[in-house]
Amino acid sequence: QANEQQKGQVFCVLFSWMGGIQEFNAASEAIKRACPEAEVEPIINDSWSSNDVVVTLLDLEGTALEEEVWRKEQRRLFRKYPDWRAASQKEIEEAVATRLA
C-alpha cells in the first residue's frame, strides 16, 4: 500500500543557481531513497535572496500540498562539508518518509 501512495509524488527543490546543482543533486538523492517512485523537479530562482534550499511536496498538477517539507542553508548540502551534507540528506529522507507515511 505504501508504494501505491508514493506513485506520482512530485517534489520540487528550490535553490539559487549560484552553485546550486550539487545541492539539488544531494536533495534529490535523499528524496529518492525515501520514495524511489518520486519525481524530483528543480526550481532555480536567481532573484531569490535566500541561501536556503527548500524541498516541497506537490500534487500531480503542481499544486503545493505543504509549504515546505525541509529547509536549510544551501551550504548544508555542499560536498566540502560531508558531515553536514550527510546529516541534511538524512533529515530530508526522514522528512519525506514522514510526509508519505
Contacts in CASP RR format, 6 or more apart in sequence:
PFRMAT RR
TARGET T0000
AUTHOR 0000-0000-0000
METHOD contacts of the structure
MODEL  1
QANEQQKGQVFCVLFSWMGGIQEFNAASEAIKRACPEAEVEPIINDSWSS
NDVVVTLLDLEGTALEEEVWRKEQRRLFRKYPDWRAASQKEIEEAVATRL
A
2 100 0 8 1.000
3 37 0 8 1.000
5 100 0 8 1.000
6 35 0 8 1.000
6 36 0 8 1.000
6 37 0 8 1.000
6 38 0 8 1.000
6 100 0 8 1.000
7 37 0 8 1.000
8 37 0 8 1.000
8 38 0 8 1.000
8 39 0 8 1.000
8 60 0 8 1.000
9 35 0 8 1.000
9 37 0 8 1.000
9 38 0 8 1.000
9 39 0 8 1.000
9 57 0 8 1.000
9 100 0 8 1.000
10 38 0 8 1.000
10 39 0 8 1.000
10 40 0 8 1.000
10 41 0 8 1.000
10 57 0 8 1.000
10 58 0 8 1.000
10 59 0 8 1.000
10 60 0 8 1.000
10 62 0 8 1.000
11 31 0 8 1.000
11 35 0 8 1.000
11 38 0 8 1.000
11 39 0 8 1.000
11 40 0 8 1.000
11 41 0 8 1.000
11 55 0 8 1.000
11 56 0 8 1.000
11 57 0 8 1.000
11 58 0 8 1.000
11 69 0 8 1.000
11 96 0 8 1.000
12 40 0 8 1.000
12 41 0 8 1.000
12 42 0 8 1.000
12 43 0 8 1.000
12 55 0 8 1.000
12 56 0 8 1.000
12 58 0 8 1.000
13 23 0 8 1.000
13 24 0 8 1.000
13 27 0 8 1.000
13 28 0 8 1.000
13 31 0 8 1.000
13 40 0 8 1.000
13 41 0 8 1.000
13 42 0 8 1.000
13 43 0 8 1.000
13 53 0 8 1.000
13 54 0 8 1.000
13 55 0 8 1.000
14 43 0 8 1.000
14 45 0 8 1.000
14 48 0 8 1.000
14 53 0 8 1.000
14 54 0 8 1.000
14 55 0 8 1.000
14 56 0 8 1.000
15 23 0 8 1.000
15 24 0 8 1.000
15 42 0 8 1.000
15 43 0 8 1.000
15 44 0 8 1.000
15 45 0 8 1.000
15 52 0 8 1.000
15 53 0 8 1.000
15 54 0 8 1.000
15 74 0 8 1.000
16 44 0 8 1.000
16 45 0 8 1.000
16 46 0 8 1.000
16 48 0 8 1.000
16 50 0 8 1.000
16 51 0 8 1.000
16 74 0 8 1.000
17 44 0 8 1.000
17 45 0 8 1.000
17 46 0 8 1.000
20 44 0 8 1.000
20 53 0 8 1.000
20 74 0 8 1.000
21 42 0 8 1.000
22 77 0 8 1.000
22 78 0 8 1.000
22 79 0 8 1.000
23 53 0 8 1.000
23 74 0 8 1.000
23 77 0 8 1.000
23 78 0 8 1.000
24 42 0 8 1.000
24 53 0 8 1.000
26 77 0 8 1.000
26 79 0 8 1.000
26 85 0 8 1.000
26 88 0 8 1.000
26 89 0 8 1.000
27 40 0 8 1.000
27 53 0 8 1.000
27 55 0 8 1.000
27 70 0 8 1.000
27 77 0 8 1.000
27 89 0 8 1.000
27 92 0 8 1.000
28 40 0 8 1.000
29 89 0 8 1.000
30 88 0 8 1.000
30 89 0 8 1.000
30 90 0 8 1.000
30 92 0 8 1.000
30 93 0 8 1.000
30 96 0 8 1.000
31 38 0 8 1.000
31 40 0 8 1.000
31 55 0 8 1.000
31 92 0 8 1.000
31 93 0 8 1.000
31 96 0 8 1.000
32 38 0 8 1.000
32 40 0 8 1.000
33 89 0 8 1.000
33 93 0 8 1.000
34 92 0 8 1.000
34 93 0 8 1.000
34 94 0 8 1.000
34 96 0 8 1.000
34 97 0 8 1.000
34 100 0 8 1.000
35 96 0 8 1.000
35 97 0 8 1.000
35 100 0 8 1.000
38 96 0 8 1.000
41 58 0 8 1.000
51 73 0 8 1.000
51 74 0 8 1.000
51 75 0 8 1.000
52 71 0 8 1.000
52 72 0 8 1.000
52 73 0 8 1.000
52 74 0 8 1.000
53 71 0 8 1.000
53 72 0 8 1.000
53 73 0 8 1.000
53 74 0 8 1.000
53 76 0 8 1.000
53 77 0 8 1.000
54 68 0 8 1.000
54 70 0 8 1.000
54 71 0 8 1.000
55 68 0 8 1.000
55 69 0 8 1.000
55 70 0 8 1.000
55 71 0 8 1.000
55 92 0 8 1.000
55 95 0 8 1.000
55 96 0 8 1.000
56 64 0 8 1.000
56 66 0 8 1.000
56 67 0 8 1.000
56 68 0 8 1.000
56 69 0 8 1.000
57 64 0 8 1.000
57 65 0 8 1.000
57 66 0 8 1.000
57 69 0 8 1.000
57 96 0 8 1.000
57 99 0 8 1.000
58 64 0 8 1.000
58 65 0 8 1.000
59 65 0 8 1.000
66 99 0 8 1.000
69 92 0 8 1.000
69 95 0 8 1.000
69 96 0 8 1.000
69 99 0 8 1.000
70 91 0 8 1.000
70 92 0 8 1.000
70 95 0 8 1.000
70 96 0 8 1.000
72 88 0 8 1.000
72 91 0 8 1.000
75 81 0 8 1.000
75 84 0 8 1.000
76 84 0 8 1.000
76 85 0 8 1.000
76 87 0 8 1.000
76 88 0 8 1.000
77 84 0 8 1.000
77 85 0 8 1.000
77 88 0 8 1.000
77 89 0 8 1.000
78 84 0 8 1.000
78 85 0 8 1.000
79 85 0 8 1.000
END
